[in-house]
């Protein structure tokens, strides 16, 4: 949800920014007016008493899709990090490694990443066609395939 606070014709997208505007400071830097307490109850009714219009809007589809994409990318990066790589890209970066385990991990990471994004695009297409309801990030992650890392135990260089 996108939250907006409008006061005297100016809109603030965070409560912190609004509170900074509503707080008056004297020449010595001392706060001397409008100490707004914590929001209690319905935010719209609470802010109305201070002359602030509070609204919540559904995030635009582009914002929600970007958040989903970022969440899936973070999931892949965490999975690679748990294997000892900085992120999925560094894992894939070992495709031409002379170390069998690194090379096999890179092949697995590349195949897994491709499978994930193909599945995510299919889910997006199904959602846009009205075939499925919108999914949460957790629901998408539950549907993702597992990665099958190399089972090679040794880190020996090939010839």
PAVO-267885 format. One record per residue (C-alpha): residue in one letter; x negated, y negated, z negated. Coordinates in steps of 0.02 Angstrom, whole numbers, plus 50000, padded with zeros to 5 digits. Example, Ala and Ser with C-alpha at 12.3 -4.5 7.8 and 13.67 -1.06 7.14 Angstrom:
A493855022549610S493165005349643
END
This chain:
X500005000050000X499454982450038X499834970349897X500024951749926X500184937649801X500794920849868X500654905049763X500944887349828X500874893350007X499214902449988X499124921549997X497914932249896X497624950549933X496984954949759X497614951049586X495854945749537X495814932349673X497524925949618X497024925449435X495434915949479X496484903049570X497754901649429X496434898849296X495924880949266X494194877049200X493624860549121X491984851349158X491054861849030X491634878049111X492914881848976X494554889849029X495964878748968X497554884149058X498594898749118X497974914249031X499074926749122X499334942749022X499224960049097X500664964549213X502064972649115X503494981349203X504054976849378X502634966849462X503834956249567X504834950949414X503254948149312X502414936849440X504014927249477X503914918949306X502254911149361X502924905349529X502044919249624X502884929449760X502294947549749X502544959449895X501984976849939X501894982850118X501564999750191X499795000950257X499764999250446X499515015750537X497785010450592X497275007550410X497985024350355X497125033550498X495455025250460X495625030050276X496015048050326X494535048550445X493385041450311X494015054250186X493715068850304X491985062250346X491585060650161X492175078650134X491005084950271X489565074550201X489855081250024X489885099050090X488225096450181X487505087550028X487965102549920X486895112950038X485425101150014X485635089350162X485935070650150X487535072050253X488285081750397X487235072050523X485585076650444X486135094850434X486515094550621X484855085850650X483955102450622X484625110150784X482885111750857X482005116350696X480675129750702X481325135750532X482665148750564X483735144450411X483755125850453X484175129250635X485575141250589X486265128850462X486245115350597X487175126750718X488465130650583X488665112250537X488895107050718X490185120550754X491095116650590X491135097850623X491845100950797X493165112850730X493685100150599X493895085550719X494825096350847X496025102050710X496235084150646X496655077850820X497915091950841X498725087250675X498765068950727X499575073450893X500875084250803X501245070150681X501415057150818X502585068950913X503655070850757X503275089350743X502565087950566X502715075750422X501245064550379X499955073950276X498905067750131X497025069050138X497105083550014X498355092650125X497255090450278X495695096450185X496645112050129X496945116250312X495125113950366X494055129050408X492635133950293X490845132050348X489795147650365X488035142650320X486525152950370X486245168650270X484385168250308X483535167350139X481785162750193X481105146250253X479795153350370X479305144650529X479575153850691X478265155550824
END
